[in-house]
Amino acid sequence: MPLNSLLLILLLAVVTLLVGVGVLALLLARPTWCAPLAGALAAMALMVTVTGMLVAVSRG
């Protein structure tokens, strides 16, 4: 079932890009939120990376 894992990774990438665009819009609207938003985005990117790696390794 490599198609399911590819779809999951694609979904994670799309969600990451959408959240990134949202964060960019917030940073342009409210520059004082830079530190909390950067930390939240970094944590989310780390979670997405770990999830993608786990899916890739478990699916073989």
C-alpha positions in Angstrom: 0.0 0.0 0.0 2.6 2.6 -1.0 -0.2 4.8 -2.4 -1.7 5.4 1.0 1.6 6.5 2.5 2.3 8.8 -0.4 -1.1 10.3 0.0 -0.5 10.9 3.7 2.9 12.5 3.0 1.3 14.7 0.4 -1.5 15.7 2.8 1.1 16.5 5.5 3.0 18.7 3.0 -0.1 20.5 1.9 -1.1 21.2 5.5 2.4 22.4 6.3 2.3 24.8 3.3 -1.1 26.1 4.3 -0.1 26.7 7.9 3.1 28.4 6.6 1.0 30.8 4.5 -1.2 31.5 7.5 1.8 32.2 9.6 3.3 34.5 7.0 0.0 36.4 6.8 -0.1 36.8 10.6 3.6 37.9 10.6 2.8 40.6 8.0 -0.3 41.7 10.0 1.3 41.6 13.5 5.1 41.7 13.5 5.2 41.6 17.3 4.0 37.9 17.2 7.2 36.8 15.5 8.8 34.8 18.3 5.7 32.7 19.3 4.7 32.0 15.7 8.2 31.0 14.8 8.3 28.6 17.7 4.9 27.1 16.9 5.8 26.7 13.2 9.1 25.0 14.1 7.4 22.6 16.4 4.8 21.8 13.8 7.4 21.3 11.1 9.3 18.9 13.4 6.1 16.9 14.1 5.3 16.7 10.4 8.9 15.5 9.6 8.8 12.8 12.3 5.4 11.6 11.3 6.5 11.4 7.6 9.6 9.5 8.6 7.6 7.1 10.7 5.2 6.5 7.9 8.0 6.0 5.4 9.9 3.5 7.7 6.8 1.6 8.8 5.5 1.1 5.2 9.0 -0.1 4.1 
